[in-house]
Amino acid sequence: MARSFLNRKIFMALAILFAGLFVGCDGGSTSPISTALSSETGYKIQLSSSIDTVSVGGKAIITATILEPDGSPIRDDETVFFASSEGGSFSDNPISTKNGQATVAYTSSDTPMRFDNITASCHGAIATINIWILPQSF
């Protein structure tokens, strides 16, 4: 009996702490985010998202900005590949660059309460950005 009471207290304390983390971190935030420009030799890539948190089935706009080895924007019609660690989907994949960028609409999968690592790659340059997926009712 005492053990069951203790387990309930621990569960409640963890639930309150977890909820506090989301409130404190603004779990429902819709702030845009971006990565630093990749640092490898050769082509460089930066990835950005219109928002940092989506609900299950939610959408974000993902933009990859790619630079040539000399630092100028990549030429048009170069192929960019996108990937999602949690099974999210993209409006176009692969997609061709235009004016140094490739932009897709991302739709999250049905795996809430985790980060989806969104990766873009072009000519060996790779960048990853994390989008938090919330349940529908959060």
C-alpha positions, 0 to 999 in steps of 0.5 A: 500500500505504501509503495503504491502511494509512493509510486503515485506521488512520483508519477504526479511529480514527474507529470507536473515537472514534464508539464512545467517544462513544456510551459517553460519552454513554450511547447506550443511555440511557432517560432522560426528556427534555422541551423548554422551554415554547414562547415564542411569543405566544398558546398555549404548548406543551411536549413530553416523551418517556418516553425519549431513545433507542430502537432501530429499531421501539422505543417511547416515550410522548410528551406535549404539555402545552398552555397557553391564552394566559392560562397556564391548561391548554388545555380538553379536546377541542382537536386536537393534531397530531404529526409525525416527521421520520424516518417514525415512527408514533403511536398516535393522530394527531391526538389530542384534549387532556384535562386540558391534555395530549395523550399518544401512543405513538411507534414509531420507523422503521427509520432507525437512527443519526439523530435523529427530530425529533418535533413537536407543534402546537396552535393555532399553538404548536409544539414539537420534541423529538429522539429518537435511533434505534439499530440493533436490535443496538446 
